[in-house]
Amino acid sequence: MTPSDTWGIPGPVFLRWYLLLAVVLVIGAIVYRRRMLAGTPVTDHGALGPQQVAYLNGGDQLAVWATLGALRHAGAVGVRPDRRLTTGGPLPAGATPLDQAVHHAASRGLRTRDLAADEWVRRALDELRDGLVRRGLALDQERRRTLRGGALLIGFLLAIGVVRAISGLLNDRPTGWLLLSLFPLGLAFLLLNRVPWRTRAATAALNDMRRRHAWLRPAASPAYATYGATDVALGVALFGTATLWTMDPGFAEQAEIQRQAMGNVGGASSGTSCGGGASTCGGGSSCGGGGGCGGGGCGG
């Protein structure tokens, strides 16, 4: 007795349309993603301040650390023996809203790990992000949710394939080709579900700025004492908390910056797209008549 077709749909027919829909969804998601992540090229890198660079390179936390580096270099903040921040002097000239917010937080004795959650700092970070969004360098939450929409559709299709495969196995139908097709589809879902907070234009600008400011790398032993606060902040923004550790290891240790950096993976995801194709039983020729996929069905 031949088992009935799963869901009343022959395996080759289901697999053919399933793979066609999978290819359309994956390619459509990749094309849409590339267009949305293109961004606006940066022609004048001098127009990007250290805090903007830090946000693009590592998000909220790195922007706060870059600000701390500049304020520490200017003598505006310090750290107490109980590892709480304190003010060491007035704000330097030309202070940004984030400088002001972090300085205010230090005057209230916050710990560095609590800065990003402080109301004033949070407001300044939101303002910083919104400015980068308007310039086509960062993505707001709405844009990131939209980009994840394609991955969600692929995930829904993946779930249908998993249910179909399980049903086919329970129905004693061959599901080998369907199971094989689920692996690249699952990989596409995982990759497309990762949405960066910066555009490709921002990534290109960061790479160029790292080349232009290679002398700020901690490995190059920069003479931080002779630099201005802006250069110190840019060093943190481009090369991370190692700059703070090299500039003032005592402050970095007491403020627990290194410990926090070890617990936070900074940097934006790269916007890598997956173009992985599924293995197909093309057009019914190899699946037809039970010839190529075996047993009269390859999709359960």
C-alpha positions in Angstrom: 0.0 0.0 0.0 1.5 3.4 -1.0 1.3 6.0 1.7 -0.7 9.1 0.8 1.0 12.3 -0.1 1.7 14.6 2.9 -0.9 17.4 3.1 -2.3 16.0 -0.2 0.6 17.6 -2.1 3.1 15.3 -4.0 6.6 15.7 -2.7 8.2 16.9 -6.0 5.4 19.5 -6.5 5.8 20.9 -3.0 9.6 21.0 -3.2 9.6 22.8 -6.6 7.4 25.6 -5.3 9.0 25.7 -1.9 12.5 26.2 -3.4 11.2 28.8 -5.9 9.6 30.8 -3.1 12.8 30.4 -1.0 15.0 31.7 -3.8 12.6 34.7 -4.4 12.5 35.6 -0.7 16.3 35.3 -0.1 17.2 37.3 -3.2 14.6 39.9 -2.5 15.8 40.3 1.1 19.4 40.6 0.0 18.6 43.2 -2.7 16.5 45.3 -0.3 19.1 45.0 2.4 21.9 46.2 0.2 19.8 49.2 -0.9 18.8 50.1 2.6 22.4 49.7 4.0 24.1 51.8 1.3 24.0 55.1 3.2 25.4 58.4 2.2 29.2 58.5 1.4 31.3 60.7 3.7 33.3 63.2 1.7 34.7 65.2 4.6 35.9 63.0 7.4 36.7 66.1 9.5 32.9 66.7 9.8 32.7 63.6 12.0 33.4 64.2 15.6 35.0 61.6 17.9 31.8 60.8 19.6 30.1 60.2 16.2 32.9 58.0 15.1 32.7 56.1 18.4 29.0 55.5 18.0 29.4 54.2 14.5 32.3 52.0 15.6 30.9 50.6 18.8 27.5 52.0 19.6 26.4 53.7 22.9 29.1 52.3 25.1 32.1 53.2 23.0 30.7 56.8 22.6 30.5 57.1 26.4 34.1 55.8 26.7 35.4 58.2 24.1 33.7 61.0 26.0 35.3 59.8 29.2 38.7 59.7 27.6 38.4 63.3 26.4 37.1 64.5 29.8 39.8 62.7 31.7 42.5 64.1 29.5 41.1 67.6 30.1 41.1 66.9 33.9 37.3 67.3 34.0 36.6 63.9 35.5 38.3 61.5 37.9 37.5 58.4 39.9 37.2 57.9 43.7 38.6 55.0 45.6 35.1 53.4 45.7 35.3 53.3 41.9 32.6 56.0 41.5 33.2 58.9 39.1 33.8 62.5 40.3 34.4 65.8 38.7 38.0 67.2 38.7 37.3 70.5 37.0 35.0 72.4 34.7 34.0 71.3 31.3 36.5 72.2 28.5 35.5 74.7 25.8 33.3 73.4 23.1 31.7 70.6 25.2 29.1 68.6 23.4 25.7 67.6 24.9 27.2 64.1 25.7 30.3 65.7 27.4 27.9 67.8 29.5 25.7 64.7 30.4 28.7 62.5 31.4 30.2 65.4 33.4 26.9 65.8 35.2 26.7 62.1 35.9 30.2 62.2 37.3 29.3 65.0 39.6 26.6 62.7 41.0 29.1 59.9 41.6 27.8 57.4 39.1 29.9 54.4 38.1 31.0 54.0 34.5 28.9 51.0 34.0 25.8 53.0 34.8 26.5 55.9 32.5 24.7 54.6 29.4 21.5 54.2 31.4 21.5 57.6 33.0 18.6 59.8 31.8 20.8 62.7 30.7 23.4 60.5 29.0 20.6 58.5 27.3 19.1 61.7 25.9 22.4 62.9 24.6 23.1 59.5 23.0 19.7 59.5 21.3 20.5 62.9 19.9 23.8 61.7 18.7 22.3 58.7 17.0 19.5 60.7 15.4 22.0 63.1 13.8 23.9 60.1 12.3 20.6 58.7 11.0 19.8 61.9 9.3 23.2 61.9 7.6 22.7 58.4 6.3 25.3 56.8 8.5 23.3 55.0 11.2 20.0 53.1 11.3 17.2 53.9 13.6 15.1 51.2 15.3 12.3 51.4 12.7 14.7 50.9 9.8 16.3 48.0 11.6 12.9 46.4 12.3 12.0 46.8 8.6 15.2 45.1 7.5 14.5 42.2 9.8 11.1 41.7 8.1 12.7 39.8 5.2 14.4 37.5 7.7 11.1 36.9 9.4 9.5 35.8 6.2 12.4 33.4 5.5 12.0 32.1 9.1 8.3 31.5 8.5 9.1 29.6 5.3 11.8 27.7 7.2 9.3 26.7 9.8 6.9 25.4 7.2 9.7 23.3 5.7 10.5 21.9 9.1 6.9 21.0 9.8 6.5 19.5 6.3 9.7 17.4 6.8 8.5 16.1 10.1 5.1 15.3 8.7 6.7 13.5 5.7 8.8 11.4 8.0 5.8 10.4 10.1 4.0 9.6 6.9 6.8 7.4 5.7 7.6 9.7 2.7 11.1 10.6 1.5 12.3 14.0 2.7 16.0 14.0 1.9 16.0 16.9 -0.6 13.7 19.0 1.5 15.9 18.5 4.6 19.0 19.5 2.6 17.3 22.6 1.4 16.6 23.7 5.0 20.3 24.1 5.8 21.1 27.0 3.4 17.7 28.5 4.1 18.4 28.4 7.9 21.8 30.0 7.2 20.2 32.8 5.2 17.8 33.4 8.0 20.6 33.7 10.6 22.7 36.1 8.5 19.8 38.3 7.4 18.5 38.5 10.9 21.7 40.3 12.0 21.1 44.0 11.3 24.0 46.5 11.9 23.4 49.9 13.3 25.6 51.6 10.7 25.5 51.7 6.9 28.2 50.6 4.4 29.1 54.3 3.9 29.8 54.6 7.6 32.0 51.4 7.5 34.0 52.8 4.6 34.5 56.1 6.4 35.7 54.3 9.6 38.2 52.2 7.6 39.5 55.3 5.9 39.8 57.2 9.2 41.7 54.2 10.8 44.3 54.5 8.0 44.5 58.2 8.3 45.0 58.1 12.1 47.1 55.0 12.4 49.4 57.1 14.7 46.7 57.0 17.4 46.9 53.2 17.7 48.0 52.2 21.2 50.6 49.9 19.6 52.3 53.0 18.1 52.9 54.4 21.6 51.2 57.7 21.0 52.4 60.7 23.2 48.9 61.3 24.7 50.2 64.0 27.0 51.1 66.2 24.0 47.7 65.6 22.3 44.5 67.4 22.7 41.4 65.9 24.2 39.9 65.5 20.7 42.8 63.3 19.6 42.4 61.2 22.7 38.7 60.8 22.2 39.3 59.9 18.5 41.9 57.3 19.6 39.2 55.6 21.8 36.6 55.9 19.1 38.8 54.2 16.4 40.8 51.8 18.5 38.8 51.0 21.6 39.4 51.1 25.3 43.1 50.1 24.9 43.6 53.8 24.2 42.3 54.7 27.7 44.3 51.9 29.3 47.5 53.2 27.6 46.8 56.8 28.4 45.9 56.4 32.0 46.0 52.8 33.3 45.2 53.9 36.9 42.0 55.6 35.8 41.0 52.8 33.5 41.5 50.2 36.3 39.7 52.1 39.0 36.8 53.0 36.7 36.6 49.3 35.7 36.6 50.1 32.0 38.7 47.2 31.0 36.4 44.8 32.9 33.4 46.2 31.1 35.1 46.0 27.8 35.8 42.3 28.3 32.1 41.8 28.9 30.8 43.8 26.0 31.4 42.9 22.4 31.6 46.2 20.6 31.4 47.0 16.9 28.7 46.8 14.4 27.7 43.8 12.5 29.0 44.1 9.0 25.8 43.7 7.0 27.0 40.6 5.4 24.4 39.1 3.1 23.9 35.5 2.4 23.3 34.5 -1.1 23.4 30.8 -0.4 21.3 28.9 -2.9 19.3 25.8 -2.1 19.9 22.5 -3.8 17.2 22.0 -6.2 15.5 19.2 -8.1 15.1 21.5 -11.1 11.8 22.1 -12.8 10.4 18.6 -12.2 12.8 16.9 -14.5 14.9 15.1 -11.9 12.0 14.9 -9.5 9.4 13.9 -11.9 8.1 10.3 -12.0 10.1 9.4 -9.0 13.2 9.1 -11.0 15.8 11.5 -9.4 14.7 11.9 -5.8 13.5 8.3 -5.2 10.3 6.7 -4.1 8.0 9.1 -5.8 8.7 12.2 -3.7 11.6 14.4 -2.6 9.8 17.0 -0.5 7.9 14.8 1.9 
